[in-house]
Each structure stands twice: as C-alpha cells, then as structure tokens.
C-alpha cells in the first residue's frame, strides 16, 4: 500500500530535507562563501586546474571579472582566469568593483584604468564601465561574482538545498551602497536573508563563546579593525549575555590595501626617476602588480630586491620593511585616526577594550599589526585567518536565521553608520535618526506646510552629518498629495523612518486630518535621472524657482562662512608662510566677504536675493586667488615634512 506524503501546514513536504544558508563575503579584492555543516562553519572550495593537469583547492575567489574579447572570449570571465588578463587588458578587466558600488562619478576620486560613462550624462548617477562587451554597471560585475560563489555552493551541497544567503558589507556603506549590493544579489538570483556588517560578522566568528568562558565578567568590549583591499571599517562592540551591540562605527569605503599598493608604486617610480603621467595604463598596471607582490613578500621578510624595467628605464634596488613603514604611514595613520574617533563617539577608553580583533587581508602586514599594537597598547587578536573570518561569521548568522534557532541565536544590534533626515526649507537637514542608533529602529517626527493652501509636498530623504543638504547624500524623494487646503503651518504631516535588520530604510508620510498616506522603500538617487528628480520637485512645490534661489543663497552663505573660519584658523597656525602685506590683503578680502554675509536674506523678493547672492559670490571670487595661494603654501610645507611616497591620485587623468 502506497502512502501519501503529508506535511504539516507551512512545513516542507519533505520533513527530512536539510536546507543550507550561505555566508558570503563580497570583498573588494577577494570573495568567498561559507556554510555551516555538522555544526561547524567552513569555507567552500573550488578546484583550480593548471597546465600540468594537477588540481589544487582554493577558497578565495578573486573579485575580478573580464569583459574583453581576447582569445575569442564573448562572455564574462570571473576569478583567477579573469585576473590573468589584468596586465595585458586592464581597461576590460574589472577589479575592485566594490569601490564603485552605489557611487556617482563625483564620488569616484581614486585612480583607476577604466572608462566610465554616466547614464545620459548624469554625473550623480552610478556610472558604468565601458568594455569590449558593452557598458557594464558595478552592480552587474558584483552579480557575476555572486553567481560564481553560488555555483560553487551548488556544486558542494545537495540539489535545491540553498535557502538564502547572508551577504556582508562594510559597516560604513551608506544606503545607496547597501541597496546596490542587494540589487546585485537580486540580479544573481540570490535570496538575501540579511545584509550584515563585516565587523559584526567577524565578532560573531571570534566571540560566540567568550562570554561563556568568563563567568566573572558579564560584559566584553571589542574593537574590530577591518582593513581589506579597498575598504576600511572599525566598529566598537559590546557583548553581554549573547547580545552583540554595536556602540559606534566608522571607516572609509575607499581606503585599503589597494591604496598601499599605489603608495609603494609611487615610491618605486620616484626611485627610478619615472613620471607616472608618461606611462601607459598597461605599464602602470604592471608596476602596481609588482608593488603588491613586494608588499606581500615583506610580510615574511625584512627586505626584498626590486626591479623596474619599463619605458626604456631599468632600475634595481632594495625595499626594506623600514621603508614600507614610512611609505604606508599616511594610510595607517588615517585608520588609527578613525579608531580614535569611534572610541570618542562611544565614550570608551583604550583601557576598557578586552580585545582588538584584526580582520581583512591587509592586516597580515607586520607594519599594520605593529601600528595597531602600539596605538592600543595591546597585542591584537589574529589567530583566525583574517581573510576568512568575515565569511565564517556570516555563515553562522545565516544558519541561525534559516533554522530560527532561538536557543543558539546571537542577537546582533547593529547601528546606522550615518544620520538620516529630511530636507527642510532653506536647504537645511532635520535629523530623524542620528548616527550610531541601534537597528532595527523606527522614529517619527511631525512636519507642516509652508504655504497657504498647499495640497502636496515632496519629501526629500538625505543621509550625512552636515547641516546642509548640499553636504549630505540624497537617498530619494517621494510625494504626498491630498493634504486639505489650509493655512500654512496648520497641517500635521507625521513622517516615519523605519530601518530593518538589514539596514534598509523605508519612509512613510501620514497627514492626520485627511488620513492620506504615502510610503516607499528608499531608492537611492543613483537610480533616478536628473529629469525624474526635477519632475518630482516641480510636482511638489508651486513656487520651486524661488525656493531653489533661497536654498542656493543659504548654501552659498554657509560655505562662505565656513571658508572665512577656516582661513582665520589657518592664519593663526601658518601666518609665518605669508608676508605682512599678504596677510593684510587676505584679511581685507575676508572682511569684505564677512560684510556681504551679514546682509538680511529673509526677503521674499527674488531680485533682492539674487543681488545678495551675486555680491557674496563676487567677494568669494576676490578672496579665492588669495586663499588658494595660501592653501598651496600650506600644502607645500606639509609635503616637504612628510616622509610618505609620492601621491598617485592624478594618475587616472
């Protein structure tokens, strides 16, 4: 007699079918995937075949995708095979795509060999790479990497057993960068269970059992120092009875080992007497690969012999560990300055730290380990592989989410890395959720109309720490219509910001009198064209032109005041760089600008506001050559005193 397969409501038809959840570290230079099997997290390997038909295993997937047409290639190539084309075809070999995720052309200020193209010339949009296989977005590049990792998992696990993935992101990724990561996962066909901050994943991998082993101490404080190939993160976490709480976070999503390679490259070129501007992109790429190899060699050696043979110039020399300390010092100092700021934010002293945990491949460098140990007066914790620890922690969180195992669930209380708010009249920002607020979280604020009879409004959501919209990041805009006509200031619009456990933001607006409501999940501005943004503005404001003029005047005023304050501070510290006549000329120009800024800007007459704006800009223009000359002298003095290698920021020009 045959038996029907019967399942409980909402349960799988096969009660014995085991589901797996992946932990994915989508890294700048390398990516990997891990899974929990038999209660233990482990990385999944891939087979690498070489010319001798021998097979080796590797857990690290180079975050590289080749979109060229060499060797008859017509489709994207991912990983080590793609990396092999980097020296010969750098323009079509996309590396470090993570540094481009969710960024506009204006945001991308680091050196790269690519031709970028913005959608319809919109410099505020995320650009695409122009390749032999067409225009490819950073999201599509990341999707190819995620597909490859998923395929690796499918090869290692039973058929149809993958239920989803936890994907890690730098703690300092903003909303646009997080959304771009989710878009990449969706494009790859992955079910995202959660976006998890990389430092938090590392803490899970390191600290799950530490509380249990120390019965006398109920609270532990960890600092996670995460220096990868292209990003730097630092997070301060408190663990109490299985609860991880992020006290503060900071970092730089465009700083990492790649920058160290460029610093070393600059040193090599200086020693050889070569001008980077005279080299081709392929030559610079070759030297950058050499610089990376020398850096890695100094992880285990005190010195390494170096050779440059490029553009008809041959040079041989020695790069020592002491040289490397000086070369990368600007980068290590920037990371430690961020650590100091994060501890100040959380009101935590160095002596209160239980452990400093090292994460990211760049922390293998002795120069980094020594700098961290000296700064914190504590030997950092690094017994787990710094390349693997994030993926392992993500896999553990993924397993808990898919099993919904509350008995073994570490509660993760992440924080929002930057403040979130709305644009108010005058181009100022009203913060709704301050930075370092634990998530998930929901907060409300009440706003009102500014014109009699106003029946609609545009709600502009921004992210950042500055007081003006121009200095914050635009996340999106949406409309609220149907407000009953009434006197300005009488309507009550309740705006709610809601951030889920993935750090994804939703915003809703509710007008109490009529009950009308509008809500959206934030679509970052990189996904909107200039035309769409302007249409939203025109639909929301009946008098947009005058508002735009008033906002631009306030922004010009704030910027000019900031410039005067900066010059006053600089004069106190660097007045020896100027003659008495130059100081007098600078002070007179500053005084004229200050007088222009003291004019009343509350007038509703556009002609009056335009005249004030023109006068402020005129006085700024008169001050600019004087301040630029002063700034150049300050920079020259700083460069002369610095022991760092030559700057390579202009190589992409």
N, C-alpha and C positions, 0 to 999 in steps of 0.2 A: 504494500500500500504506500502510495506516494504521500508525502507531507507537504502542505503548503508552507512557504516561507512567510512567517508572520512577524511583523515588527511592532514595537510599542509606538504610540503616537510620537511624532517628532524625533524618532530614533532611526538610525540606519537600518536598512533591510538586512544587512549582514552585521550582526552584533559583534562579530569577532574581527571585523575589518579594522586594521590599525591605520590611523591617519597620522601623517607627519607634517610638522610645520618647520619651515626653513628659517634660519637666521642668516641674513645677507649683509655683509659689509661691502657697500658700494663705494670703493675707495677711489682716491684721485689717481694713484699710480697702480694700485693692485686691488683686486676684488676677490672675495671668497664666499663660500656658502658652507654652513654648518647645520647639523641636525642632531637631535638627541635620540640615541638608540641605546636600549638597555640601561636607561637612566644616566647616560653619560654623553655630554656634548662632544662632538668631534667634527673636524673639517672633512669635507668630501673631496676626493682626489680626482684628477683626470690623468689619463695616460698620454705621455708625450713620446712620440716615435722620432728617432733620428735616422741619419743616413745609414748607420750600421745595423738598423732594424732592431736595436736594443730598445727596451721600453723602460722609462722611468716614471715615477709618480710625482705629481706636483699639486699642492693645494692652492697656490697663488695664481690667479688669472690676471695678467697684465691688463690694465684698463685702457686698452688701445683697440681702435677699430680702423681698418684700412679701407678707404673708399676710392682707390686708384684703379688703373687699368693695366698695370704691368703684368706680364706673364699670362695674358689673356683673362685676367680677373674681371668679372662683371657684377659680382655681388659682394657685400661687406665681408671682410675677414676680421676675426676677433682674436685677441690674445697674443701669445708669443709669435705666431705666424705673422700677425699684423705688425708687431714691433720690429720685425726684421726689415720692413720697408721704410722705417723712420729716417734712416740716414740718406737713402737714395731718393725718397719721395716724401719729404716732410710735409708738404702742403696738403697731401691727401691722406696722411697718417694722423688720425686724431688722437692725441694723448691729453690727459688731464681735462677731459670734457666736464668734469665735476666743477671746475673753476668757472665755467661759463654758464652753469645751470641757473636759470632764473635771473640772469644779469642782462642789463642793457649794454649797448655799445659804450655808453658813457661810463658805465661801471667798470669796464674791462680796461685796466690801465697797465697790466703786466705784459711782458714780452711774449710773443708767440709767432709762429711762422705761417699763420693762416690768413686767407682772405675771407673777411666776414661781410655778410650782407644783411641789412635790416629789412624787415617786411615793409615794402612800399616806402622805403626811406625813413621809417620811423625810428629815430635813434633811441627812443625809450623802450623799444621792443627788444625781446631776446633775439639776437642775430642767429643766422645760420652759417655753417661752414660751406664755402663754395668748393666743391670737389669734382673730380672727373665723373663721379656717379650722380652728380646733381647737388642741389642745395640740401644740406643735412643739418637739422637742428640738434643742439646739445641733448635735448630730450630723446631724440631718436638714437643718438650714439649710446646714451645710457641704457636705452631699451635693448639694444643689441647685446650689451654686456650682461644685462639681467637675463635675457633669453638664454645666453650661453651657460650661465650659472644654473638656471632652471633645468636645462638639458642635462647638465652634469648630475643634478639631483635625481632626475628621472631615470638616468642610467644606473644609479646606485640603489634606488628604492623600488618597491613593488609598484606595479602599474596602478595609475589612478589613486595613488595614496597621498598625494601632496594637497593639503587643505589650504595652505596660505603661507605667507612669509612676513616676518618682521624685518624691515629694512632700516638700517642705521643711517643717521645724518649727523653732521656736525651740530653741536649744541647751539652754535651761533648762526645757523642757517635761518634766514628770515622767511616770512610767509611765502614769498614768491619762489624761493629756492626749494622749500618743502613741497609746494604744490607741483613744481617741475619734477621733483622726484616721484611723486605719486602719479603724475602723468606718464612718466617713463615706465613705471611698473604696470600701469593700465595698458600701455602700448605693447608691453611684453606679455600680456595676458596673465599677470600675477595678481592674486588676491592679497591685498595688503592688510594684514591683521593690525599692524601698528607701525608708525614711524617712531623710532627710538633714538634718543640722543646717544651718540657714540660714547661719551664719558660714562653715562649711566650704564650702558651695556658692559663696559669694562669693569665697573664697580660690581655688577652682578657676577661676572666671572671670577673676580677676586674675592668678594666679600660675603658670599652667601653663608658661610659657616663661621665667620669670625666672631659674631655676637655670641653664638652658642658656645664657643671655646673659651669665652672670657666672662665668667659668671659674676665677677666683681664689678665689671664696668658695663653699664647698660647702654651707653651711647658711644658711638665711634664717629670720628670726623675724618674724611678722606679728601685729599686734593688729587684730582685726575689731570695729569699733564699729558695731553694728546697732541703730538707733533707728527703729522703724516707727510705725505708727499706734497700736498698742495693746500692743506688747511691746518690751522692750529686751534685747539679748544682747551679751555681749562674750566673745570667745574669743581665746586666745593659741595660735598655731600655729607649728610648726617644719616647714620643708620641706627635706628632704635627698634629693637624687637622685630626685626624683619621688615621694617619700613625704611626705604631709601627716600630721603627728602633732599632735593637739590636746593641748597641755600643760596647759591649765586653762580652765575656762569658768565663766561666771556670768551673772546677769541677773535680770530681773523680768518675768514673763509678764503683768503687769497695770500696765505703765508705758509710755507712748509719747506720740505727738503728740496723741491724744485728751485726755490729761491737761493738755497745754499749752493746748488749746482751752478747757478748763474753767477754767484759771487766768486766761486772758485774759477769759473770760466773767465771772469773779468781779470782775476789775478794772473792767470796763465797768459792772457793776451797782453797784459801790461808788461809782464816779464819778457815776453817775446817781442815787444815793441810793435804789436799789431793793432790796427784800428778796427774795431768790430763793424763799423759802418762800411768798411771796404770789403767785407767778406760776404759771400753769398749765403742764402738761407741754409743750403746744404752743408757748407763749411761750418757755419755756426752750430748746426745740429750735431755734426761730428765732434766738435770740440766739447759741446755740452755732454755728450755721451762719455767722452774721456774724463771730464770733470767728475761726473757721477761715479765712474769706476775708481778714480783716485780717492774720492771721499769714502767709498766703501772699503777700499784697501786700508785706509788709515784707521778703520775700526779695530783692526788687529795688529797694526804696525805703527812704529814711531815715525817712519818716513817712507816715502815712495819715490822712485825715479820717474820723472815725467818727460815726455817728448811731444813736441809740436812740429808738425810738418804740413804747412798749409800756405797757400798763396805764395809759393816760392820762398818761404821763410822756414828755416829749420832751427829749432831751439831745444836744448836739453837742460834739465835742471833737477832739483830735488824739492819736493813739497813735504814739509815736516808737520808733525802734529801741532807744534807750537805755531807754525804759520797758519794752520787751519783754525786755531783758536781765534787769531786776530781777524782772519778773513770772514768768519761767520759770526763774529761778535755782535754786529748790529742786529742780527736776527735773534740770537739767544737773548739779547737784552730786551728786545721787543716782547718776546714771550714771557720773560720774567716780570716785565712791567705790567703785563696783563694779569699775571698771577697776583701781583701786589694789589691791583685794583679790585679784583674779585674778592680777595680777603677783606679789603676795606668795606666793600659793599655788604658783606655778611658780618662785619664786626668780629672777625676771627683773627687771632694772633698765630704766628708760626708755631709757638709753643703748644697750641691746642690741637695741632694736627697729629692724628695717630699714624697715618701713612701718607706718603706721596707715591702715587701709582703712575708708572710710565707706560704710555700707550703710543703706538704708531712706529713705523719702521725707522723714522729719523731719530728716535730716542735710543737706538743702538749705538749711536756715535758717542765715544767717550767724552768729547768736548761738551755735548749736551748733558750727559749724566753728571759730569763734574760741576757744570754750572748750576744745575738743579740742586745737587747735594750741598754746594757751598751756600746757595741762597736760602735753603730751608734748614740748614744745619742738621740734615737727616739723610741717611742713605736711602734713595728711592727704592720702591718695591718693583722688581722687574723679573721675577722668576718665571712668569708666564711669557710665552712668545709675544712680543709687543705687536707683531703683525696679525696675530690670530685672535687676540683676547676679545676684540670687539665682536667678531663673528660668533665666538663661543658664547658670550653673554647674550647676544641676540637670539641664539638658538634656544637657550634656557628659557628666556622670556616667551618665545614663540611656543615652546612646549607647554608652558603654563597656560597660555591663552587658549590653545586649541583643546587642552584637556579640561580647562576650567577647574583646575585642581586648587581649591582654596586652602587645603591643608598644607600645601607646599608652595604657596604663591607669595613671592616677594612683592610688596606694594611699592610701586615706583611713583614718586611725587616729583615730576619734572617741573621746570619753571619756564615761563615765557622769556626769551632772551632779550627782547626789546619791548618798549612801551607801545601800546596800541591806543589809538584815539581817533577823533573826528576833526575835520577842518571846520573852524568857526569863522565868523566874519572877520575880515582883516587878514586872513591867511594864517591865523594862529591855530595851534593844536590844543584841543581839550583832551587830556589823557583819560581814558576809561579804565584800562588795565595797565598798571605800572609794570615795568620790567621786574624780573625775578619774582613774579607772582606764581605760586604753585598751581599747576594744572592737573586735571581739568578744572575749569572755573567759569562762572557766568557772573557778569556785573552789568548793572543798569545805571543810566543817567537820563535825566529829563532835559529836553531842549524845547525851544519855541520858535515861532516865526519872527521874521524881522521886518515884514511889510504888511500893511493893512490889506485884507482881502486875499492874502496868499493862500492858494489851494494846493500847492505841491512844493516839494523840495528835493534837492539832490543831497544824498548823504555820502560824503567822501571819507573813506577809511584810510588812515595812514599809520605808519609804523616808524618809530625812531625816538631819539632822546632830545631833539632840538625843539625850540619853542615855536618855530615857524614851519609851515607846510613845505616850503621850498627846500628845507634841510632834512626832511623826512622822506620816507619811501611811500609812494602811493600804492595801495593794495587794491583799490577798486572803488566804484561808485554805484549806487542804485537809487531808484526813485521811490518816493512816497507821494501818491496822489489821493485826492478825495478829502483833503482837510477842509472842514467847513469854513467859509469866509468869515473872518472876524478881525478885530483889531490886532495889530502886531503885538506879540507878547502874551496873548491870551491862550493860544493853542498850547497843548501839552503833548509833546512827542516823546514817548519813552523808547530809548534806544538800548538794546541788549546786545552785549558782546558775549559770545559763548565759544570757549576753546575746549575741544575734546582731548582725549588722552593722546592722540596723535599730534597734537599741536595745531590742528586745523581749526580755522576761525570761521564762525558763522555770525552774521549780524542781522538783527531784525529791528524794525521800527513800528511803533504802535501809537496811533492817535486816539486818546482816551474818549473824546467827545463823540466821534463818529464810529469808532471801533475799527477803522481801516488799518490794515497791516501790510507790511512788505518785508520780505526776508530773503537773504541769499547766502550761499556759501561763497566766500571771497574768491573771486577770480583775479589773480594779480594783474597789474597794469600791463605786463609784458604780453598779455593775451588780448589786449584791446588796441585797436588802431587809434591814431590821433583823431580821425574823423568821428569814430564812435564816442570817444571821450568828449569831443566838442558838442556832439548831438545831445549827450546827457546833460551837459552844462546848460545848453540853450533851453532844454525842456524843463529844467528845474528852476531857472531864475528868469524873471521877466525883465530884469534890468542888468543882464550879465556884463555888458560893456563897462558900466560904471563900477560894478563890483570888482571887475578884473583890474581896472585902473587903481582903485583904492587899495586892493591887495598888493599890487606891484609897488605902489608907493611905500606902503608899510614895510614890505620886504627890503626895498632899497634903503629905507631909513635904518632898519635893524642891521643890515650888512655894513652900512657906513659907520654906525656907532661902534660896531664890533671892530672895524678897521682902525678907528681912532684909538680905541682902548688898547688894541694890540700894538700900535705904534708907540703909544705912551709907555707901555710896559717895556718894549724893545729899547726905547731911548734910555730908560733907567739902567738897563743892563749892558747895552752896547754903544753908549754915546761916544766912547773913545774912537769908534770907527768913522766918525764924522767930524768935519771942521766946525768951528763956531758959526760960520756963515751958512753951512749946510743945515745945521741944527735949527738956526733961526728961520731959514726958508721952509723947512719941514713943519715947524711949529706954527708959522703963519698960515700955511696951507691947511693944516689941521684945524686951526681956529676958524677959518672961513667956512670949512665944511661943517663944523660944530654949529656955527650960527645959522647955516641953512637948515640944519636938522631941528632947530628949535622952533621953526615955524608951525603954526596951527594946521594940522592936517584933518580936522574934523569937518571941514567944509564939504557940502554936497554938490558944489559946483565943479563939474569936470574940468573946466578951463583953469580954475584955481589949483586943483590937484595936479594937473598936467604941468602947470608953471612951476610948482614947488618941486615936482619930480625932476623936471629939466634942470632946475638950479642945483639940486643935490647931485645929479649926475655930472653936471659941469664942474662942480667943486671937486668931486671924486676924480674926474679926469685930470684936473690940475694937480691933484695930490699924487696920482698914480706913478708918474715917472720918478718922483722923489722917493716914494715908498719902495718902488721896485729896485731902485739903485741901492737903497739901504738894505733891503732884504738880500740882494745879491752879495753884498759885502759880508753880511752875517753868515750866509751860506758858504762863501769862500773861506771864511775863518774856520767854520765847523769842519769843512772838508780837509783843510790843512792839518787840523788837530786830530782828525780821525785816522786810525790805523787800518781801516777796512779797505777791501779791494775796490776797484772802480765800479761805478754804477753802470748797470746794463739796461736801465729802464727804457732807453730810447732805441733799442735795437730793432724794435718792430716797425720803426718809422720808415 
